[in-house]
């Protein structure tokens, strides 16, 4: 058998936001490396499309809105113990500070921040963690963060950037608090990635093409490229990595 430190054979991985974009790519790549997947999303049809795209068998899909407490509880009651958790569910938005309303803030924080926070809390309290004999093998949690709110922001991005800044603080604190429980916590911090979330704004294709020129690699990232980084953080290859934000920005942060 070929040696592969990135293999996920025998591991069960739970992925939120798996109905499209980075979440779907993450689930697919994890399945190709041997993991059994439990995938979650709000859109049943698109989530089923992801399920059908997974390699191997034994995978499960659970439809639900994780910003709703009852859906979170139902999901956590029905899933088995897991070896890895990837929080991909999220929304974006553009709104100038003076036009922000309380409901706008609540909606984005409920999905981008509070849902993974409460899920993390319950997973630990309910001990939904596969126990390992070797201390070098731990539960892996990976958050999909962003360069916004950590390295940069944009006009109209105050709410979105705030949610990602909050996720950054959560990752750091969880990594410290949960290390004694053999739980590693990291995040992947991509800049612009070509996903359906881009279609929710008001920018034209010409504006996107102009923006790409600001990246030394002259393009945005692809969902599968972020998924490869997630696989690394889920695998034994990253056994000595916790509390880090893995930057993926095509060189944007070093360009003038």
N, C-alpha and C positions, 0 to 999 in steps of 0.2 A: 504494500500500500504506500502511495506517495505521501511524504510528510508535508503537511500544510498547516502552519500555525494560525491561519485565518479561517479554518474550517469551523462550521457550526453544527456538525453532526451530533445528534443526541441532545441538542439544546432546544428548548421551547422559547420562542420569542413573541412577545405581544407588541403589536404596532398599531398606534392610533393614527387616524387620518389616512388610512390605507386605500381609500377609494380613488385617489388620483395623486399626481405629482410626486414629490419626494417620498411620501408614505407608500405609494404603490411600488415605486422602484425599490425602496428599502425591503419591502416584503418579498418581492420577486428575487432580489439578489440573495437575501438570507435563505430562501428556499433552495436556490441553486447551490448553496454551500452546505446544505444538509439539515437546516433547521426546520422544526415544526412551527407553523405560524398560527397565531390567533390574531385576526385582523379586525379592526373596528372602524366604522365610519357612519355617517348619517344617511347616505344615499345607498339604498339596498341594491339597486341595479348596478351601479358602478362598483360597489364593494364586491358583488358577485363576479364581476368581470375580473377583478384582481384575484379573487379566489381561483378562478379557472386558469389564470396565467401562472400560478405557482407550480414549481416542480415538486414531484413526489406526492405523497398522500398524507392523510391524517391532519390536514389543516382545518381550521374553523373560522367562521366569520360571525361577528356579533354586531348587529345594527343598533346604534344608539347615539344620542347626543350627550357627550360627556360633560357639557356645561350644565346638564340637568341632573340634580342629585339622585333622583330615582333611577335614571339610566345608568349612572355610575355604580350605584349599589347593585343593580341587577347584573351588570357586567362582572363586577368583582365577585359576586356570589356564584357565578357560573363558570369562571375560568379556573383551570388547574394551577398548580404551582408553576412558576416560570423561571427561566434563567436570564432573560433579558427583556427590557422594556424600552421602546422607542416612542417618544412623544412627537408625532409629526402634525397632528391636527392644529390648524391655525387659520386665521383670516388676516387680511391686511386692509388698509384704508387710508385715504388722503383727506385731511380736513384741517383748514387753518385754525389756529388756536382760538381766535375770537368767535368762531362759529361752532365750537365743540359744545355738545349737550351731554348731560349726565348719562343718558341712555347709551350714547355712543361709546363712552368710556366703559360702562358696565359690560356691554356686549363683547367688546374686544378683550377686556381683561378676563371675563368669564371663560372664554374659549382659549385664549393664548396663555393665560397664567393660572387662574384659579383651578381649572380642570386638571392640569397636570400636577398642581400642588396637592389637591385633595386626593387624586388617584395615588400619588406617591405615599401620602400619609396612610391611606387605608391598606395599600399593598404591604406596607411594613407592619401595621398593627395586626392585620389578618394573617401575617406570616405566609404570604403567597410566594415564598421563595424556596427554590430547591436547595436543600442542604447538601453541602459538598464535604468530602473527607479531606481534600487538600486545600490548604489555606490560600494557595495561589489561584484558585478558581473561585470567582465571586459572581454575585448577581451584577449584571451590567444595566445601568440606566443611561440612556442617551437622549438628550433634548435637542431638537432642531431650533437653534437660535437664529441670530442674524447679526450682520455687522451694524445694522441700525440700532441705535441705543447703546452700543458698546464702543464702536470705533467711529461712528458717523451717524448722520441722520439726513433728512431731506425736508423741503418745504411741505407742510401738511402732514408730516409724519410723527407728530408729537405723541399720539396715543399708541401707535404701533411701536415706535421706538421705546416708549416707556414699558410696554409689556415685555420686550426683549431684554431691556436693562434689568427688569425684575427677575426674569428667568436666569440671567447671569448670576445675580445674587443668590438665587435659590440653589443653583448648581454648586456654587462654592460652599455654601453652608451645609447642604446635604452631604457633600463629599467628606467634610470634616466630621459631621455627626454620625454618619452611617459606616464609616470605615471600620469601626470595631465590630460591626455586624457583617463584615465581608461584602459590603455593597459598594461598588464603584459608580461614580456619577460624573458624567462628562457631557459636553455639548459640542455640536458641529455648528460652526458660525459662517454660513455662506453669505456672499453678496448676492447679486441678481442671478436667479436661476430661471430657466425657461420652463414655467409651469402654468397651469390654468389660472393661478392666483393673479398673474399679470394682466389678465383680461378684465379685471374688475375696476381698473382705473380709467383715466381719460387720456392717456398718452397715445400718440399715433405710432405707427410702425417706423416712420421717419425719425421720430424722437428717440425710439429705442435704438435704432441703427446708429444715430449720432452718439448716444450714450455709450454704446459698446466700444467706440473708439477711445474712450477714456481708460479702458482696461489694457494693460500691456499685452495680454493674449488676444485682444480684439474680439472677444465674444463673451457671452454670458455662460454660466455653468449649465450642465445638464443634470437632470434628477438622478440618473444612475451614478454620476460622479460623486454626488453627495452620499448616495447609498453605499458606495465603496468605502467611504470614510466611516460611516456608521458601522459597517461590517468589521472594520479594524477595531473600533471601540467595543464591539460586542465580543470579539474573539479573544483567545488566550494570548494573541500577539501583543495586546495592550494591557497585560496583567499588572503592570507597574504604573499605570496611568489613571489618575483620578483628579477631579477638580479642574480639568483643563477645558479650554475652548479652542477647538481645532479650526483655525482660520482657513477658509476657502473663498478666495475672492479674485482669482485670475490676476493677482498683482495690483488690484485697484488701490489698496491702502498705501502702496509705496510710489504711486504715480502722482505726478503733479499736473 
